[in-house]
Amino acid sequence: MNKVIQLAVLALLLTGCNQLSDANKSNAKKSSLSFENIPVNYPNTQKDTSVVDDYHGKSVADPYRWLEDDNAETTKNWVVEQNKATFGYLDNIPYRDAIEERLEK
């Protein structure tokens, strides 16, 4: 008798979990947002193939080391161009204003 009750409880729990899962899927479909792709034009990023380090006999290329000098004009120019690409994308997200208003509330 005890095993029958345990099986009945287990069956009810599994059925309830399945119904919750279906409800969550339905809510997810209702709340999903869709939008068209926003084109992004990334800046040209040069690779400096002359920078190679030796770590315990293993040669490791570091083609973007030039970006580590944040005071260099080339790095500053690259950051300006990268920001244009980033904010060009962010500014075109159609629901961004709605999210900002919601967060401010």
C-alpha positions as CSV (number, residue, x, y, z in Angstrom):
1,M,0.0,0.0,0.0
2,N,2.8,2.4,0.9
3,K,4.5,1.8,-2.5
4,V,1.3,2.6,-4.3
5,I,1.0,5.9,-2.6
6,Q,4.6,6.8,-3.3
7,L,4.1,5.9,-7.0
8,A,0.9,8.0,-7.1
9,V,2.7,11.0,-5.6
10,L,5.6,10.6,-8.0
11,A,3.3,10.5,-11.0
12,L,1.5,13.6,-9.8
13,L,4.8,15.4,-9.3
14,L,6.0,14.5,-12.8
15,T,2.7,15.5,-14.4
16,G,2.9,18.9,-12.6
17,C,6.4,19.5,-13.7
18,N,5.5,18.7,-17.3
19,Q,2.6,21.2,-17.2
20,L,4.9,23.9,-15.7
21,S,7.4,23.3,-18.4
22,D,4.8,23.7,-21.1
23,A,3.6,26.9,-19.5
24,N,7.1,28.3,-19.3
25,K,7.6,27.5,-23.0
26,S,4.4,29.3,-23.9
27,N,5.4,32.4,-21.9
28,A,8.8,32.5,-23.4
29,K,7.3,32.5,-26.9
30,K,5.0,35.4,-26.0
31,S,7.8,37.5,-24.4
32,S,10.5,37.0,-27.0
33,L,11.6,40.0,-29.0
34,S,12.7,39.9,-32.6
35,F,14.3,42.5,-34.8
36,E,16.2,42.7,-38.1
37,N,19.9,42.3,-38.1
38,I,21.8,45.6,-37.6
39,P,24.9,45.9,-39.8
40,V,28.2,46.5,-38.1
41,N,31.3,47.8,-39.8
42,Y,34.2,46.9,-37.6
43,P,37.4,48.9,-38.0
44,N,40.4,47.4,-39.8
45,T,42.7,46.0,-37.1
46,Q,46.2,45.6,-38.3
47,K,48.2,42.5,-37.2
48,D,51.9,43.0,-36.4
49,T,53.5,39.7,-37.3
50,S,56.9,40.8,-36.1
51,V,56.1,40.5,-32.4
52,V,56.9,37.0,-31.2
53,D,57.8,36.0,-27.6
54,D,59.7,32.9,-26.5
55,Y,58.2,31.1,-23.6
56,H,60.4,28.2,-22.5
57,G,61.4,27.4,-26.1
58,K,57.9,27.9,-27.5
59,S,57.4,30.8,-29.9
60,V,54.1,32.7,-29.3
61,A,53.0,35.4,-31.7
62,D,51.4,38.6,-30.2
63,P,50.0,40.4,-33.3
64,Y,47.9,42.8,-31.3
65,R,50.5,44.0,-28.8
66,W,50.4,47.4,-30.3
67,L,46.9,47.9,-28.8
68,E,48.4,47.6,-25.3
69,D,49.9,51.1,-25.6
70,D,46.8,53.2,-24.8
71,N,48.7,56.4,-25.3
72,A,49.8,55.6,-28.9
73,E,47.9,57.5,-31.7
74,T,47.3,54.3,-33.6
75,T,45.5,52.8,-30.5
76,K,43.5,56.0,-29.9
77,N,42.4,56.0,-33.5
78,W,41.4,52.3,-33.3
79,V,39.4,52.9,-30.1
80,V,37.5,55.8,-31.8
81,E,36.6,53.6,-34.8
82,Q,35.7,50.7,-32.5
83,N,33.4,53.0,-30.5
84,K,31.7,54.2,-33.8
85,A,31.0,50.5,-34.6
86,T,29.7,49.7,-31.1
87,F,27.5,52.7,-30.6
88,G,26.3,52.6,-34.2
89,Y,24.9,49.1,-33.3
90,L,23.6,50.0,-29.8
91,D,21.9,53.2,-31.0
92,N,19.9,51.1,-33.6
93,I,18.4,48.6,-31.2
94,P,14.7,49.3,-31.6
95,Y,13.6,48.4,-28.0
96,R,16.6,50.0,-26.2
97,D,14.6,53.1,-25.2
98,A,11.9,50.9,-23.7
99,I,14.5,49.0,-21.7
100,E,16.0,52.3,-20.4
101,E,12.6,53.6,-19.3
102,R,11.8,50.3,-17.6
103,L,15.1,50.4,-15.7
104,E,14.6,54.0,-14.7
105,K,11.3,53.1,-13.1
